[in-house]
């Protein structure tokens, strides 16, 4: 009997695609008036620094404690209610205890509004030449995602990526499985369980408001997190560049647009501190930018690098040359930084993208990038039904969702006060007329009365789209037209069904920007860390930047002259064997895939694909035993073969050996390190039969 094996492996990725859009506002100025970030001289104590602030009629408002200890300089934010930023800087620059005084700068998200919100697929991961936004792509102009993951380690320690941004929808079904969870923190107990200075930092922290609420203040942070680490192979939505990485959400913007330098510094400080505490944070994504240099921010980025974290920054969206027109943080040019421009589906530099032959490192997909948006701003599938009659409804923004609640409809008037809610509304549906009070007030009153859902009908002709104002634990609430509200009044005190269901197609959208390019590289850094966990920051940066795809259109525009290539990161010599596997078994890369190191009849490539050991002749994929087993008047045929833990095997048979004649024998088998067996109960009824064992990805 012949032993067979597969010589190639594939990963099948299911991608569901829908669209949306975002608008970005411009800041009036790039710093917070009346605030400065001060770095005192090394000889200055914290108490002296506070006294120094007081001498200038200002308050020492925030201390960057970890960063101060790391750099041996007291650093913090000083605030004055009576003096301008310019006046404060002038005073502190003349203070002999002060080394640097600078504004608390404002930075902005680096995404753009796309010009078409409906696209067909994720070209950045797998470009087959498909048309996206009426523009044909070029086959192969992608990051080689599928081929790279075919060569990835099957298991590795947790890899964490910190995203400094507008927050995150931690309940999004396509990211929830890949959230970082602080093992030292207990959710919701209002305590700093791990004594790191932050209360309830379970999945990250909000440095804009100094609390644990990491909910996205726009859609920017959620979109970026999805590009990095959306859950893979879950039959839902999209897949992240490193779909095994875990996301730490570090919220630094509470309005979805502006980032204060102080919040960014605190987020960097937190990431670096948690890294020193044992959290395997390998990268920070920074998809924001501004025009102002901050020495304190640069120091915080370098401090993160000192702990082993790579900082991936968006180059900016001004079509500018960063070599001559600096933008920050991209232009700090620290040794732990990678700066990313945006490329298109035809491997050109995106028209909006900043560039720089000496200041921008590489390009990555940044146009028509499809990823997650917060579920609370997505359109839901809403309806009110009574038997065969259905009334059109619209889910209110932030309202709770349900696949369907069937309960008695109770008339609650305008819902403006608790007195309008009868006791009967308990565990039922409240019908409320639109009026002068906010929808949040009406729904809150309904919740306090025990209602399971709320239907608010218009007080003028037509439909309306309402909002509950803020994220919260709201009951399902929908709006209907004035005419349908009048019809529903006839159904009061009878049961009907309220639906406000998440529509999977509506919790994703396309965005453009270097904001969207940077997370491709951040995910690639995480992928490199997963496969090469012992490499240093310098080695990891080099692994990414020295193994790009050269692109003529990017020559002279970025330092590397090319675009991100995920496959080259894991297989730098392009021999089909991952570098990590070659190093594990041979101590070096560049191994010949076609030689048989242990003389067992399997080449090095075959050994890799089978999960067997290339230098152990006893470790190979082969059918080692066969036997006929009596089974009544017939005989079963049993095959035995050794297995590798975690590898999935498929046994197939053929009566002719024709290419399309192979049929699966039984269910796939998962290796456990011991021998596996498969039995063919029909073997004795055939004159001859051939068998093979294949490895299944």
Secondary structure as UniProt FT lines:
FT   STRAND          31..40
FT   TURN            42..43
FT   HELIX           46..55
FT   TURN            56..57
FT   STRAND          59..63
FT   HELIX           65..71
FT   STRAND          75..79
FT   HELIX           85..93
FT   TURN            96..97
FT   STRAND          98..109
FT   TURN            123..125
FT   STRAND          131..132
FT   TURN            133..134
FT   STRAND          135..136
FT   TURN            139..140
FT   HELIX           145..150
FT   STRAND          160..165
FT   TURN            170..171
FT   TURN            173..175
FT   HELIX           176..178
FT   TURN            183..184
FT   TURN            187..188
FT   TURN            193..194
FT   TURN            199..200
FT   STRAND          204..206
FT   TURN            207..210
FT   HELIX           220..229
FT   TURN            241..244
FT   STRAND          246..251
FT   STRAND          258..260
FT   HELIX           261..276
FT   TURN            277..278
FT   STRAND          281..286
FT   STRAND          288..290
FT   HELIX           295..306
FT   TURN            307..308
FT   STRAND          310..314
FT   TURN            322..324
FT   HELIX           330..332
FT   TURN            335..336
FT   STRAND          337..343
FT   TURN            345..346
FT   TURN            351..352
FT   STRAND          355..356
FT   TURN            357..359
FT   STRAND          362..365
FT   STRAND          369..372
FT   HELIX           375..377
FT   STRAND          380..386
FT   TURN            387..388
FT   STRAND          389..392
FT   STRAND          394..395
FT   STRAND          402..411
FT   TURN            413..414
FT   HELIX           418..420
FT   HELIX           423..425
FT   TURN            426..427
FT   STRAND          429..433
FT   HELIX           439..448
FT   TURN            449..450
FT   STRAND          453..457
FT   STRAND          476..480
FT   HELIX           482..489
FT   TURN            490..493
FT   STRAND          495..502
FT   HELIX           504..506
FT   STRAND          508..512
FT   HELIX           514..531
FT   TURN            533..534
FT   HELIX           537..545
FT   TURN            546..547
FT   STRAND          549..550
FT   HELIX           552..554
FT   TURN            556..557
FT   TURN            559..560
FT   STRAND          562..563
FT   HELIX           566..570
FT   TURN            572..573
FT   HELIX           579..586
FT   TURN            593..594
FT   TURN            597..598
FT   HELIX           604..610
FT   TURN            614..615
FT   TURN            617..618
FT   STRAND          623..631
FT   TURN            632..633
FT   STRAND          634..642
FT   TURN            645..646
FT   STRAND          648..654
FT   TURN            659..660
FT   STRAND          663..664
FT   STRAND          669..670
FT   STRAND          675..680
FT   TURN            681..682
FT   HELIX           683..685
FT   STRAND          690..696
//
